[in-house]
Amino acid sequence: MALENNEVINNLTEQKKQLEEQMETMRVTYLKVLGAIDALTQIEDSKNEDTEDTEVSETEVVEGE
């Protein structure tokens, strides 16, 4: 039994709707991942800057002659 064109159109339209919903969900998830990467990168950069600021460098003391 062959499907009627109207049945195929309805099936494809439903598939299209489902795909659009999935794409939107994935887009939102992608944006959340990008945000998390950005936030964690900023935290790590901040920690690295703090480490550089707190490192003590040796200074040479020169006594007067």
LORO-452338 format. One record per atom (N, C-alpha, C, O): x, y, z; atom name; residue in one letter. Coordinates in steps of 0.001 Angstrom, whole numbers, plus 500000, padded with zeros to 6 digits. Layout:
// residues N
+--------+--------+--------+-------+--------+
|     px |     py |     pz | atome | residu |
+--------+--------+--------+-------+--------+
|      X |      Y |      Z |    CA |      A |
...
+--------+--------+--------+-------+--------+
***
This chain:
// residues 65
+--------+--------+--------+-------+--------+
|     px |     py |     pz | atome | residu |
+--------+--------+--------+-------+--------+
| 500846 | 498815 | 500000 |     N |      M |
| 500000 | 500000 | 500000 |    CA |      M |
| 500890 | 501247 | 500000 |     C |      M |
| 501745 | 501401 | 500872 |     O |      M |
| 500697 | 502094 | 499066 |     N |      A |
| 501475 | 503318 | 498940 |    CA |      A |
| 500849 | 504413 | 499790 |     C |      A |
| 499634 | 504469 | 499977 |     O |      A |
| 501705 | 505270 | 500291 |     N |      L |
| 501209 | 506398 | 501075 |    CA |      L |
| 500698 | 507485 | 500142 |     C |      L |
| 501221 | 507691 | 499047 |     O |      L |
| 499702 | 508146 | 500587 |     N |      E |
| 499179 | 509290 | 499845 |    CA |      E |
| 500099 | 510488 | 500067 |     C |      E |
| 500750 | 510593 | 501107 |     O |      E |
| 500148 | 511372 | 499108 |     N |      N |
| 500986 | 512567 | 499228 |    CA |      N |
| 500666 | 513361 | 500478 |     C |      N |
| 501572 | 513881 | 501130 |     O |      N |
| 499394 | 513462 | 500821 |     N |      N |
| 498995 | 514208 | 502016 |    CA |      N |
| 499558 | 513574 | 503287 |     C |      N |
| 499949 | 514289 | 504209 |     O |      N |
| 499604 | 512249 | 503346 |     N |      E |
| 500174 | 511568 | 504503 |    CA |      E |
| 501678 | 511848 | 504606 |     C |      E |
| 502203 | 512107 | 505689 |     O |      E |
| 502350 | 511791 | 503463 |     N |      V |
| 503788 | 512055 | 503437 |    CA |      V |
| 504057 | 513496 | 503860 |     C |      V |
| 504967 | 513756 | 504647 |     O |      V |
| 503272 | 514421 | 503343 |     N |      I |
| 503423 | 515834 | 503717 |    CA |      I |
| 503239 | 516000 | 505215 |     C |      I |
| 504016 | 516704 | 505859 |     O |      I |
| 502225 | 515363 | 505777 |     N |      N |
| 501981 | 515462 | 507229 |    CA |      N |
| 503143 | 514868 | 508017 |     C |      N |
| 503571 | 515446 | 509016 |     O |      N |
| 503655 | 513725 | 507580 |     N |      N |
| 504780 | 513088 | 508264 |    CA |      N |
| 506024 | 513972 | 508205 |     C |      N |
| 506705 | 514172 | 509211 |     O |      N |
| 506307 | 514491 | 507032 |     N |      L |
| 507479 | 515346 | 506879 |    CA |      L |
| 507339 | 516646 | 507668 |     C |      L |
| 508315 | 517139 | 508235 |     O |      L |
| 506158 | 517187 | 507704 |     N |      T |
| 505920 | 518409 | 508478 |    CA |      T |
| 506143 | 518150 | 509960 |     C |      T |
| 506710 | 518993 | 510656 |     O |      T |
| 505709 | 517002 | 510448 |     N |      E |
| 505927 | 516648 | 511855 |    CA |      E |
| 507413 | 516440 | 512137 |     C |      E |
| 507919 | 516878 | 513170 |     O |      E |
| 508107 | 515775 | 511225 |     N |      Q |
| 509555 | 515583 | 511386 |    CA |      Q |
| 510275 | 516929 | 511417 |     C |      Q |
| 511181 | 517141 | 512223 |     O |      Q |
| 509867 | 517821 | 510544 |     N |      K |
| 510469 | 519158 | 510495 |    CA |      K |
| 510270 | 519870 | 511818 |     C |      K |
| 511200 | 520488 | 512337 |     O |      K |
| 509077 | 519793 | 512366 |     N |      K |
| 508780 | 520431 | 513646 |    CA |      K |
| 509663 | 519850 | 514752 |     C |      K |
| 510217 | 520594 | 515561 |     O |      K |
| 509793 | 518536 | 514788 |     N |      Q |
| 510625 | 517887 | 515805 |    CA |      Q |
| 512094 | 518285 | 515656 |     C |      Q |
| 512779 | 518543 | 516646 |     O |      Q |
| 512563 | 518333 | 514423 |     N |      L |
| 513945 | 518732 | 514178 |    CA |      L |
| 514195 | 520171 | 514615 |     C |      L |
| 515242 | 520466 | 515191 |     O |      L |
| 513267 | 521052 | 514355 |     N |      E |
| 513413 | 522446 | 514766 |    CA |      E |
| 513469 | 522563 | 516285 |     C |      E |
| 514241 | 523359 | 516819 |     O |      E |
| 512657 | 521778 | 516979 |     N |      E |
| 512679 | 521785 | 518448 |    CA |      E |
| 514018 | 521270 | 518960 |     C |      E |
| 514587 | 521834 | 519895 |     O |      E |
| 514524 | 520198 | 518349 |     N |      Q |
| 515812 | 519638 | 518761 |    CA |      Q |
| 516951 | 520618 | 518490 |     C |      Q |
| 517863 | 520764 | 519304 |     O |      Q |
| 516889 | 521282 | 517347 |     N |      M |
| 517935 | 522255 | 517020 |    CA |      M |
| 517935 | 523406 | 518020 |     C |      M |
| 519000 | 523880 | 518414 |     O |      M |
| 516761 | 523859 | 518433 |     N |      E |
| 516685 | 524948 | 519417 |    CA |      E |
| 517250 | 524489 | 520760 |     C |      E |
| 517976 | 525232 | 521421 |     O |      E |
| 516916 | 523277 | 521154 |     N |      T |
| 517450 | 522734 | 522406 |    CA |      T |
| 518969 | 522639 | 522341 |     C |      T |
| 519661 | 522988 | 523297 |     O |      T |
| 519478 | 522170 | 521226 |     N |      M |
| 520929 | 522050 | 521073 |    CA |      M |
| 521592 | 523428 | 521024 |     C |      M |
| 522697 | 523595 | 521540 |     O |      M |
| 520940 | 524407 | 520416 |     N |      R |
| 521489 | 525760 | 520356 |    CA |      R |
| 521623 | 526335 | 521764 |     C |      R |
| 522635 | 526947 | 522104 |     O |      R |
| 520585 | 526129 | 522580 |     N |      V |
| 520610 | 526618 | 523959 |    CA |      V |
| 521730 | 525918 | 524737 |     C |      V |
| 522470 | 526563 | 525480 |     O |      V |
| 521849 | 524616 | 524566 |     N |      T |
| 522907 | 523865 | 525250 |    CA |      T |
| 524287 | 524353 | 524802 |     C |      T |
| 525187 | 524512 | 525627 |     O |      T |
| 524451 | 524584 | 523528 |     N |      Y |
| 525711 | 525091 | 522986 |    CA |      Y |
| 526073 | 526431 | 523617 |     C |      Y |
| 527221 | 526650 | 524004 |     O |      Y |
| 525092 | 527326 | 523720 |     N |      L |
| 525351 | 528633 | 524320 |    CA |      L |
| 525724 | 528507 | 525796 |     C |      L |
| 526565 | 529257 | 526289 |     O |      L |
| 525108 | 527572 | 526494 |     N |      K |
| 525449 | 527341 | 527902 |    CA |      K |
| 526880 | 526837 | 528033 |     C |      K |
| 527611 | 527260 | 528929 |     O |      K |
| 527281 | 525937 | 527145 |     N |      V |
| 528649 | 525413 | 527177 |    CA |      V |
| 529643 | 526534 | 526891 |     C |      V |
| 530669 | 526643 | 527563 |     O |      V |
| 529341 | 527370 | 525892 |     N |      L |
| 530214 | 528511 | 525605 |    CA |      L |
| 530347 | 529424 | 526820 |     C |      L |
| 531443 | 529891 | 527131 |     O |      L |
| 529241 | 529679 | 527504 |     N |      G |
| 529274 | 530519 | 528693 |    CA |      G |
| 530108 | 529906 | 529800 |     C |      G |
| 530863 | 530603 | 530478 |     O |      G |
| 529971 | 528598 | 529981 |     N |      A |
| 530743 | 527914 | 531018 |    CA |      A |
| 532232 | 527956 | 530704 |     C |      A |
| 533052 | 528173 | 531596 |     O |      A |
| 532582 | 527749 | 529439 |     N |      I |
| 533987 | 527818 | 529037 |    CA |      I |
| 534529 | 529220 | 529308 |     C |      I |
| 535629 | 529370 | 529840 |     O |      I |
| 533771 | 530226 | 528948 |     N |      D |
| 534210 | 531611 | 529155 |    CA |      D |
| 534399 | 531907 | 530639 |     C |      D |
| 535408 | 532489 | 531037 |     O |      D |
| 533431 | 531506 | 531454 |     N |      A |
| 533516 | 531767 | 532893 |    CA |      A |
| 534723 | 531064 | 533507 |     C |      A |
| 535469 | 531670 | 534277 |     O |      A |
| 534916 | 529799 | 533172 |     N |      L |
| 536037 | 529048 | 533739 |    CA |      L |
| 537375 | 529585 | 533247 |     C |      L |
| 538351 | 529603 | 533997 |     O |      L |
| 537427 | 530021 | 531999 |     N |      T |
| 538659 | 530619 | 531480 |    CA |      T |
| 538991 | 531890 | 532235 |     C |      T |
| 540153 | 532129 | 532564 |     O |      T |
| 537993 | 532704 | 532513 |     N |      Q |
| 538220 | 533931 | 533274 |    CA |      Q |
| 538704 | 533620 | 534690 |     C |      Q |
| 539587 | 534302 | 535209 |     O |      Q |
| 538128 | 532597 | 535310 |     N |      I |
| 538552 | 532203 | 536654 |    CA |      I |
| 540014 | 531765 | 536636 |     C |      I |
| 540801 | 532176 | 537489 |     O |      I |
| 540374 | 530927 | 535660 |     N |      E |
| 541757 | 530452 | 535571 |    CA |      E |
| 542712 | 531601 | 535285 |     C |      E |
| 543791 | 531673 | 535873 |     O |      E |
| 542322 | 532501 | 534386 |     N |      D |
| 543174 | 533658 | 534092 |    CA |      D |
| 543370 | 534509 | 535346 |     C |      D |
| 544469 | 535000 | 535606 |     O |      D |
| 542311 | 534676 | 536110 |     N |      S |
| 542386 | 535463 | 537335 |    CA |      S |
| 543316 | 534787 | 538345 |     C |      S |
| 544119 | 535455 | 538997 |     O |      S |
| 543207 | 533468 | 538472 |     N |      K |
| 544079 | 532740 | 539389 |    CA |      K |
| 545532 | 532867 | 538960 |     C |      K |
| 546417 | 533017 | 539803 |     O |      K |
| 545785 | 532807 | 537658 |     N |      N |
| 547152 | 532932 | 537154 |    CA |      N |
| 547698 | 534322 | 537424 |     C |      N |
| 548870 | 534463 | 537772 |     O |      N |
| 546875 | 535351 | 537272 |     N |      E |
| 547308 | 536715 | 537559 |    CA |      E |
| 547612 | 536880 | 539045 |     C |      E |
| 548596 | 537522 | 539415 |     O |      E |
| 546759 | 536294 | 539901 |     N |      D |
| 546986 | 536373 | 541344 |    CA |      D |
| 548293 | 535689 | 541726 |     C |      D |
| 549024 | 536184 | 542584 |     O |      D |
| 548591 | 534561 | 541099 |     N |      T |
| 549816 | 533828 | 541387 |    CA |      T |
| 551019 | 534657 | 540980 |     C |      T |
| 552012 | 534715 | 541706 |     O |      T |
| 550937 | 535297 | 539826 |     N |      E |
| 552042 | 536131 | 539369 |    CA |      E |
| 552243 | 537322 | 540298 |     C |      E |
| 553380 | 537722 | 540546 |     O |      E |
| 551161 | 537894 | 540814 |     N |      D |
| 551250 | 539050 | 541698 |    CA |      D |
| 551835 | 538685 | 543055 |     C |      D |
| 552501 | 539510 | 543681 |     O |      D |
| 551596 | 537457 | 543521 |     N |      T |
| 552044 | 537087 | 544861 |    CA |      T |
| 553427 | 536454 | 544872 |     C |      T |
| 553989 | 536229 | 545944 |     O |      T |
| 553987 | 536164 | 543704 |     N |      E |
| 555332 | 535611 | 543672 |    CA |      E |
| 556308 | 536673 | 544180 |     C |      E |
| 556250 | 537838 | 543785 |     O |      E |
| 557197 | 536241 | 545057 |     N |      V |
| 558168 | 537161 | 545639 |    CA |      V |
| 559443 | 537069 | 544831 |     C |      V |
| 559997 | 535985 | 544648 |     O |      V |
| 559894 | 538178 | 544363 |     N |      S |
| 561153 | 538176 | 543644 |    CA |      S |
| 562254 | 538602 | 544623 |     C |      S |
| 562057 | 539438 | 545506 |     O |      S |
| 563413 | 537989 | 544421 |     N |      E |
| 564530 | 538330 | 545296 |    CA |      E |
| 565091 | 539669 | 544870 |     C |      E |
| 565232 | 539960 | 543682 |     O |      E |
| 565403 | 540464 | 545850 |     N |      T |
| 566021 | 541760 | 545549 |    CA |      T |
| 567415 | 541777 | 546157 |     C |      T |
| 567673 | 541189 | 547208 |     O |      T |
| 568274 | 542450 | 545478 |     N |      E |
| 569649 | 542530 | 545945 |    CA |      E |
| 569791 | 543764 | 546818 |     C |      E |
| 569424 | 544869 | 546418 |     O |      E |
| 570318 | 543568 | 547993 |     N |      V |
| 570526 | 544675 | 548894 |    CA |      V |
| 571975 | 545134 | 548760 |     C |      V |
| 572906 | 544349 | 548936 |     O |      V |
| 572149 | 546398 | 548449 |     N |      V |
| 573490 | 546945 | 548285 |    CA |      V |
| 573729 | 547896 | 549435 |     C |      V |
| 572986 | 548856 | 549645 |     O |      V |
| 574779 | 547608 | 550171 |     N |      E |
| 575096 | 548461 | 551316 |    CA |      E |
| 576001 | 549580 | 550831 |     C |      E |
| 576819 | 549401 | 549929 |     O |      E |
| 575834 | 550722 | 551445 |     N |      G |
| 576647 | 551891 | 551073 |    CA |      G |
| 578113 | 551659 | 551324 |     C |      G |
| 578488 | 550945 | 552253 |     O |      G |
| 578949 | 552265 | 550491 |     N |      E |
| 580395 | 552114 | 550625 |    CA |      E |
| 580979 | 553071 | 551600 |     C |      E |
| 582190 | 553066 | 551821 |     O |      E |
+--------+--------+--------+-------+--------+
***
